[in-house]
Amino acid sequence: MTTRIAVAGVHGHGATHVRNASLYGDLVAIADPRPPDDIDVPVYPSLDELLAATEVDVVIISTPIQTHVPLAELAMRSGADVLLEKPPTASLAEFEYLSKVIEETGRVCQVGFQAQASAATLQLAQLMADGGLGEIRGISATGKWLRKAGYFDRAAWAGRRTLNGVSVVDGAVTNPLAHSTAAALLLDGSTGVDDILSVETDLYRANDIESDDTSTVRITTTRGTSILIAVTLCAAEHVDPAVIVHGSRGRAVLHYTTDTLELPDGVQTLGRADLLQNLIEHRADPAVPLYCSFAATGGFTRVVEAIRLADEPAVIPDANVVWEGEGAERHPIVRDVEQWIDRASDELALFKELGVPWAV
């Protein structure tokens, strides 16, 4: 029997979900207050109107962060399973609340951390578990991205810590480069809420936004592993992010956007499973495990919570920033940020511990 799928939020990344839904099921309706062009299924301005009018098996939610929990609850209480985009929630309280909804309804919620379904990620996790890299000194993740003014101007919630009193937490670590943290936690086997011992935040911004765009975060897991996240949206050029495992027998580098794994004995490019297909297969046979269940994002949510509760990001002084472009193309470049990110990654150290000139 074909799975009946609805998509809530079809602009931006949501357009990918619209295309994907037709590959693995029957796209029966979409919900978006801005109706898209050239859609041959019914369009509703809200998810509640869609669910009142349409029988749905799976709802894909690709909407602003602050709407994730109410829309996921609405879908699950209607009897649908959910594929929920990352970050799944903006606070630990929201995570705990939606966990209870999942338990009460008996529905399934898969989260859109695609790197968790990568054969490269899973192969590296197994190699680490088998001792193939020896003793793990630590894990680091680097992200050197470039985001222009148009990225932050695209929506009222972009780059915000809160919106109308509701937590959003749309910073570099928690949203655009969230896959880095989630993948690092998966590699360590520390995906649960109780797997995190502490989170140290070191947050900065060059853009005129509320949230961080250049940051280091150090996570200590209950296994004793140090995970160092070093990322920016203010690089001179866009570079694929990487997760690096520092082992006593060598170093492994995961490029999760390309499913490429660099090991001491060579480089491999592997494939990845599709999260929607996996969710549909799990619905048919619960013995098929989800690649990224909602519960398996608890550790990541502990990081989100630490950033939510942290002081506002410090402003990087003008002397350390070069601005390029005009209008929607305007963007800051933080001087030497790439070198500082590499050093933070190698030393598993926060920016403020390295003597970075703009760190406080």
Number of C-alpha atoms within 10 A of each C-alpha: 5 10 18 20 25 33 27 26 25 23 16 11 12 18 14 12 23 22 12 15 22 14 12 17 19 15 25 21 25 27 24 18 14 13 16 13 6 6 11 9 11 15 22 19 15 16 25 15 12 22 21 10 12 14 16 22 22 27 28 30 30 25 22 17 21 22 16 22 20 11 22 25 21 17 24 23 16 17 18 26 26 27 26 25 21 25 27 29 29 27 23 20 12 18 22 16 14 23 16 13 18 20 10 11 15 14 18 21 26 25 26 25 23 20 26 24 21 22 19 25 27 18 14 21 19 13 15 20 15 10 13 15 21 16 13 21 16 22 28 28 31 26 28 23 22 18 21 19 17 13 14 17 12 11 11 10 19 22 23 18 22 18 13 7 7 11 18 27 30 28 30 25 29 26 19 18 22 20 26 29 26 27 27 29 25 21 23 22 17 24 24 18 19 12 20 23 15 14 19 16 20 23 28 25 25 25 24 11 17 20 27 30 26 31 26 27 25 21 25 18 21 13 12 15 18 21 27 29 29 33 30 30 30 27 22 19 12 14 13 12 20 23 27 24 27 21 18 14 13 15 17 23 22 27 21 24 14 16 18 20 23 17 16 11 8 8 13 13 13 14 14 17 14 15 21 24 15 19 26 20 15 16 19 12 10 12 9 13 13 23 23 24 18 23 19 21 25 25 26 28 28 24 26 26 20 17 28 22 12 13 11 16 21 19 19 19 13 12 10 15 19 14 14 12 11 10 9 13 12 13 25 23 21 24 17 13 23 22 10 18 25 18 16 24 26 16 14 24 21 26 26 16 13 13 11 13 13 18 18 14
